[in-house]
């Protein structure tokens, strides 16, 4: 029995990689999951074969490349209005139509217990400073928030050369 289990484990990676190549090409998530489920079920069925030759033939057939179903094309992205893209700016889920920067006026300015600012913009967005730089904001001057490296954002105020790294809270 131990030899059978070891033999099944040795053959499983080849069958899984063949199924992985076929399933990986499927674009639709539900169809891709169904493909992987079928592959896992096939491996279990082969491992449960009592005759060694039948088990070997079963795993051998699983290891052969299988033609994947016709991949479905993802739905074309809908064009969003500029106001809608500004509302999503800075949130964690990326959108291809997201702007590179926004400009807004400060409507509310707060400080957390660690001295970092929390700013509420006139469009309702709330941003918090995440770096430890000393940065002063004035309520009467407009600000600009730009995309920075590695998914971060930099806030700068008109008339100042300084900037602070921020993250969006709301």
N, C-alpha and C positions, 0 to 999 in steps of 0.2 A: 504494500500500500504506500509506503514511504517513497519507493522508487517512482510510483505513478504520480504522486504529488510533485516530486522534484521535476519529473519529465514535463508535467503540465506547466509548471512555472517557467521552465526553460523555453518552451514553445510559445507561451503567451505573449512575450514582448514582440515577437515577429508578427503575430496576428494582430496585436493591438496597433502596431505601427502601420500595418496595411489598412486597418479600419480607420486609423487616425488620418491618414492621407486622403481617404475617400470622404470622410465626414467633415474634414477641415474645409473642403472646398464649398460646402453648402453654406449659403448666406443666411437663410432664414433660421432663426434660433431654435424654433420648435422642431423643424425638420432635422436640424443638426443634432439636437438632443435625442430625437427618435433614432437617428442613425447610430449614435454611440450606444444607446440602449440595446439595439439589435446586436451590435458587435459584442457587448458584454454578455448578452444572453447566449450568443453563439459560442463564446469561450467556455461558459459554464456547461453548455450542452456537450461540447467536445470533452471536457474534463470528466463528465459523468459517464462516458462510454466505458463499458466493462471490458470489452475486448481491446487488447493493446493495438492491434492492427487497425481496427476501426477508429480508435482514438487518434492514431498517427495520421490516417487518411483525413480525418476531420480537421485536425490542426493544419495539415498541409493545404487543404482547400481554403481555410481561413487566411492563410498567409499570402495567398495570391491577391494581387491588386484587384479591387472591385471598382467598377465604374460608379462614380457618385451620381446621384440624381441630378437633374438639371438644376444648377444653382439659380436661385431666384434673385432678381436684382432688387436692391433696396429701393424704397420709395424715394422719389426725387424730393429734395428739401424744398419747402415752400418759402417763398420770399416773405420776409417779415417786415413790418413797418419799422422805421427808424426808432420810434418811441418804444416799441416792443424789445428791440435789441438793447437799448439803453437800460431797460428794466432788468435784463438778465446779466448785464456786465458785472463781472467779478464773482459770480456764483460758480460753484465747483464744476457743474456739468458744462462742458465746452460746446459751443455752437460755432459752426463755420462762419456765420454772418455776424459774429460778435465784433463790435468796433475795437479799434486799437487803443482808444483813449476816450474819456468823457470829461466834460467841463461842467461845473455846477457851482452853486453858491452854498455857503455854509448856513444852515438854519439853526443848528444847535451844536454846542461844543461842550464836551465833558472831559474829565480826567479820571482814570481808574486809580486804585490805591497805589499803583506802582509808578505813577506819573506819566503814563502813556495816554495819549488823547483818544477819545471816541468822538467821531464827528458824524452828525446827521446832516445830509444834504437836502436841498430844496426839493429834490425828486423823490425823497423818502428813503434813500439808501443810507445804511449805517456802516461806517468803516472804522476799524480800530488799528492803531499803530502797533506793529509787531517787532520793530527793531528798537534798540536802546539809545538811538541818537536823541539828542535834545532838539526838539523841533517846536517852534511856536507858530500857531495859526491865528490869523486875525479873522474875525467874523465878517468884516465888510469887504474882503477881497475874494474874488473867485479862485477856485482850485481846479487843478487838472490831475486826473488819475490815469496813468498810462500802464500798459502791460510791461512787465519786466521779465527777466530770465527765470526759467524753471517755474512758470505759472504764478509768479508773484506780481505785485502791483506797487507802483511808486506814486506817492502823492506829492505834488508841489503846488506852491501858491504863487500867484501872479506877482511879479516884482521881487522874487527871491530865487536865488540859485540853489538853495538847499532843497532836499527832498527826504521823505521818510517812507519806509516800506510799510504797507498796510494790507489788511485782509478784510474782506467784506463779511459783515455779520448778518445783515438783512438786505 
